Amino acid sequence: MWRALQVAFLLSFAGTLFSGVLSYQELFGSSALACPAPGAAGTVFGYPACVYGFFVFLALTVVTGLGLRAGRSQIASASIDGRAASV
């Protein structure tokens, strides 16, 4: 379970970076890698899908990061109490 949470965190962090770069290029610059222009075909409510992807990946990064943080504190408290932590 712990390893799955770590992998989910790494993948969501990578997705946040990737979609963040695409969103930045789309909204503030132009590039061949950019998403469709705002208002063009292929947009959702006037914004490119990469903008929504950025916020979804950001939410996943925050949630998995909080899960890792909570798990780490449980492991630390278990080792302080002398109990064996099963990770």
C-alpha positions as CSV (number, residue, x, y, z in Angstrom):
1,M,0.0,0.0,0.0
2,W,2.8,2.4,0.9
3,R,4.6,1.7,-2.4
4,A,1.4,2.3,-4.4
5,L,1.0,5.7,-2.6
6,Q,4.6,6.6,-3.5
7,V,4.1,5.6,-7.1
8,A,0.8,7.6,-7.3
9,F,2.6,10.6,-5.8
10,L,5.4,10.5,-8.4
11,L,3.1,10.0,-11.3
12,S,0.8,12.8,-10.2
13,F,3.7,15.1,-9.6
14,A,5.1,14.4,-13.1
15,G,1.6,15.0,-14.6
16,T,1.4,18.3,-12.7
17,L,4.7,19.4,-14.2
18,F,3.8,18.2,-17.7
19,S,0.3,19.7,-17.8
20,G,1.6,22.9,-16.1
21,V,4.1,23.4,-18.9
22,L,1.5,22.8,-21.5
23,S,-1.0,25.1,-19.8
24,Y,1.6,27.8,-19.4
25,Q,2.6,27.6,-23.1
26,E,-1.0,27.6,-24.1
27,L,-2.1,30.5,-22.0
28,F,1.0,32.7,-22.0
29,G,2.9,31.7,-25.1
30,S,2.8,29.7,-28.3
31,S,4.5,26.5,-29.1
32,A,4.1,23.5,-31.4
33,L,3.5,21.4,-28.2
34,A,0.7,23.6,-27.0
35,C,-3.0,22.6,-26.6
36,P,-5.7,24.0,-28.8
37,A,-6.3,27.8,-28.5
38,P,-9.0,29.0,-26.0
39,G,-12.4,28.9,-27.6
40,A,-11.3,26.6,-30.5
41,A,-12.5,23.2,-31.1
42,G,-11.1,20.7,-28.6
43,T,-11.6,23.0,-25.6
44,V,-13.9,22.6,-22.6
45,F,-15.8,25.7,-21.5
46,G,-13.4,27.8,-23.5
47,Y,-10.2,26.4,-21.9
48,P,-7.9,23.7,-23.2
49,A,-8.0,20.3,-21.6
50,C,-4.4,20.7,-20.3
51,V,-5.6,23.4,-17.9
52,Y,-8.1,21.1,-16.3
53,G,-5.5,18.3,-16.3
54,F,-3.2,20.6,-14.4
55,F,-5.7,21.1,-11.6
56,V,-6.7,17.4,-11.4
57,F,-3.0,16.4,-11.2
58,L,-2.4,19.1,-8.6
59,A,-5.2,17.8,-6.5
60,L,-3.9,14.2,-6.8
61,T,-0.4,15.4,-5.8
62,V,-1.7,17.2,-2.7
63,V,-3.9,14.2,-1.6
64,T,-1.2,11.6,-2.1
65,G,1.4,13.9,-0.5
66,L,-0.8,14.3,2.6
67,G,-1.3,10.5,2.6
68,L,2.5,9.9,2.6
69,R,2.9,12.5,5.3
70,A,0.3,10.9,7.5
71,G,1.8,7.5,7.0
72,R,5.2,8.7,7.8
73,S,4.0,10.2,11.1
74,Q,2.3,6.8,12.0
75,I,5.5,4.9,11.2
76,A,7.6,7.4,13.3
77,S,5.2,7.1,16.3
78,A,5.1,3.3,16.0
79,S,8.9,3.1,16.1
80,I,9.0,5.5,19.1
81,D,6.5,3.4,21.0
82,G,8.6,0.3,20.3
83,R,6.1,-1.4,18.1
84,A,7.2,-2.8,14.8
85,A,5.9,-0.9,11.9
86,S,4.5,-3.0,9.1
87,V,5.1,-1.2,5.8
